[in-house]
Amino acid sequence: MKKIILALITFSLFSFITLNGDGDKIPAATLKKLDGSKVNSASFSNNGKPIIISFWATWCKPCKKELDAIAESYPEWVKETGVKLIAISIDDSRSSGKVVTDVKTKGWEYEIYIDENQDFKRAMNVNNVPHTFIVDGTGKIVWSHNSYADGDEDKLYENIQSLIKGEKLKH
């Protein structure tokens, strides 16, 4: 009996660890909207067009810098490629109240959700923020990047354009 339980635990851990590499679907987790209502991440879609999922936090300066840099070009990105950016705050219940203030102050026009219990973060294997994913039009994760340096938003957009053209993405 112990061997069966150990095998089930091992299988469960292996399944969890192997989630979210290239080609995996967006895992299901409950997230909070800014109005307090709930949404399931498995429902994320963009009518067959790419989605950028960006994990961030109010206390993370590189995260805000990346989202600010993308915001400068985001309307053009949407117009040219139809991409949608979904920003996932990993702030816990103590700091999640700052999310609405930050979003309003920054004027970000992204879909913003809060992952207070960090279930989605764990399901996506996000260890550090900022962490950014590109999801193709079929809902498969096709690219991810951790951290931010000036100019990374240009590389992100180049990969979105490559995805639209059916070209190989650069990691």
C-alpha positions as CSV (number, residue, x, y, z in Angstrom):
1,M,0.0,0.0,0.0
2,K,2.9,2.4,0.8
3,K,4.4,1.7,-2.6
4,I,1.1,2.6,-4.3
5,I,0.8,5.9,-2.3
6,L,4.5,6.7,-3.0
7,A,4.0,6.0,-6.7
8,L,0.9,8.2,-6.8
9,I,2.7,11.1,-5.0
10,T,5.7,10.7,-7.4
11,F,3.4,10.7,-10.4
12,S,1.5,13.8,-9.1
13,L,4.8,15.7,-8.5
14,F,6.1,14.7,-11.9
15,S,2.9,15.8,-13.6
16,F,3.1,19.2,-11.8
17,I,6.8,19.8,-12.5
18,T,6.4,19.0,-16.2
19,L,3.6,21.5,-16.8
20,N,4.1,24.6,-18.8
21,G,6.9,24.0,-21.2
22,D,6.6,24.9,-24.8
23,G,3.5,23.2,-26.3
24,D,1.6,23.0,-23.0
25,K,-1.9,24.5,-22.6
26,I,-2.7,27.2,-20.1
27,P,-3.4,25.4,-16.8
28,A,-6.6,26.1,-14.9
29,A,-6.5,28.2,-11.8
30,T,-8.9,30.7,-10.2
31,L,-7.8,34.3,-10.4
32,K,-9.4,37.5,-9.1
33,K,-10.4,40.4,-11.3
34,L,-9.8,43.9,-10.1
35,D,-13.5,44.2,-9.3
36,G,-13.1,41.2,-6.9
37,S,-15.0,38.7,-9.1
38,K,-13.3,35.4,-10.2
39,V,-12.1,34.1,-13.5
40,N,-10.6,30.7,-14.5
41,S,-7.3,31.0,-16.4
42,A,-8.4,28.1,-18.6
43,S,-10.9,30.5,-20.2
44,F,-8.2,32.8,-21.5
45,S,-8.6,33.2,-25.3
46,N,-8.0,35.8,-28.0
47,N,-10.0,34.6,-31.0
48,G,-7.1,32.6,-32.4
49,K,-4.6,35.3,-32.0
50,P,-1.5,35.3,-29.6
51,I,-1.7,36.1,-25.9
52,I,1.1,37.5,-23.8
53,I,0.9,36.4,-20.1
54,S,3.1,38.6,-17.9
55,F,3.6,37.7,-14.2
56,W,4.4,40.8,-12.1
57,A,4.1,42.3,-8.6
58,T,3.6,45.8,-7.2
59,W,6.9,45.5,-5.3
60,C,8.9,44.4,-8.5
61,K,10.5,47.4,-10.2
62,P,11.7,45.4,-13.3
63,C,8.1,44.1,-13.7
64,K,6.7,47.6,-13.8
65,K,9.5,48.7,-16.1
66,E,8.7,45.9,-18.5
67,L,4.9,46.6,-18.5
68,D,5.6,50.3,-18.9
69,A,7.9,49.7,-21.9
70,I,5.3,47.4,-23.5
71,A,2.5,50.0,-22.8
72,E,4.3,52.5,-25.0
73,S,3.9,50.3,-28.1
74,Y,0.9,48.1,-27.1
75,P,-1.7,49.9,-29.2
76,E,0.5,49.3,-32.3
77,W,1.1,45.7,-31.3
78,V,-2.6,45.1,-31.0
79,K,-3.4,46.8,-34.3
80,E,-0.6,44.9,-36.2
81,T,-0.9,41.4,-34.7
82,G,-4.1,41.3,-32.6
83,V,-2.0,40.2,-29.6
84,K,-3.6,40.6,-26.1
85,L,-1.6,41.0,-22.9
86,I,-2.8,39.5,-19.7
87,A,-0.9,40.8,-16.6
88,I,-1.1,38.5,-13.6
89,S,-0.2,40.1,-10.3
90,I,1.3,37.7,-7.8
91,D,0.7,40.1,-4.9
92,D,-0.6,38.3,-1.8
93,S,-3.7,39.5,0.2
94,R,-1.5,42.0,2.1
95,S,-0.3,43.8,-0.9
96,S,-3.0,43.1,-3.6
97,G,-4.8,46.3,-2.6
98,K,-1.9,48.2,-4.3
99,V,-2.6,46.5,-7.7
100,V,-5.6,48.7,-8.6
101,T,-3.7,51.9,-7.6
102,D,-0.7,50.9,-9.7
103,V,-2.8,50.0,-12.7
104,K,-4.7,53.2,-12.6
105,T,-1.6,55.3,-12.0
106,K,0.3,53.6,-14.9
107,G,-2.7,53.7,-17.2
108,W,-2.1,50.1,-18.4
109,E,-4.8,48.9,-20.8
110,Y,-4.1,45.2,-20.2
111,E,-6.4,42.6,-18.8
112,I,-5.2,42.5,-15.1
113,Y,-5.8,39.6,-12.7
114,I,-4.6,38.9,-9.2
115,D,-3.2,35.5,-8.2
116,E,-3.4,36.0,-4.4
117,N,-2.9,32.4,-3.5
118,Q,-0.3,32.0,-6.3
119,D,-1.9,28.8,-7.6
120,F,-1.6,30.0,-11.2
121,K,2.0,31.0,-10.6
122,R,2.8,27.5,-9.3
123,A,0.9,25.8,-12.2
124,M,2.9,27.9,-14.7
125,N,6.2,27.1,-12.9
126,V,7.0,30.8,-12.3
127,N,9.8,31.1,-9.7
128,N,10.7,34.8,-10.2
129,V,9.0,37.8,-11.6
130,P,8.9,39.3,-14.2
131,H,8.1,36.1,-16.1
132,T,6.5,36.4,-19.5
133,F,4.9,33.8,-21.7
134,I,3.6,33.8,-25.3
135,V,0.6,31.6,-26.0
136,D,-0.3,30.9,-29.6
137,G,-3.8,31.1,-31.1
138,T,-4.6,27.6,-30.1
139,G,-3.9,28.2,-26.4
140,K,-0.5,26.5,-26.4
141,I,2.5,28.0,-24.5
142,V,5.2,28.5,-27.2
143,W,7.7,30.8,-25.5
144,S,8.7,32.0,-22.1
145,H,11.2,34.5,-20.6
146,N,12.3,35.3,-17.1
147,S,13.6,38.7,-15.9
148,Y,13.7,42.0,-17.8
149,A,16.4,44.2,-19.4
150,D,15.9,47.3,-21.5
151,G,15.0,46.2,-25.0
152,D,13.5,42.8,-24.0
153,E,10.1,44.2,-25.1
154,D,11.5,44.4,-28.7
155,K,12.5,40.8,-28.6
156,L,9.1,39.9,-27.2
157,Y,7.4,41.7,-30.1
158,E,9.8,40.1,-32.7
159,N,8.7,36.7,-31.4
160,I,5.0,37.7,-31.6
161,Q,5.6,38.7,-35.3
162,S,7.4,35.5,-35.9
163,L,4.5,33.5,-34.4
164,I,2.0,35.3,-36.7
165,K,4.2,34.5,-39.7
166,G,4.6,30.8,-38.6
167,E,8.3,31.2,-38.2
168,K,10.4,29.7,-35.4
169,L,10.6,31.7,-32.2
170,K,13.9,32.8,-30.7
171,H,14.6,31.8,-27.1
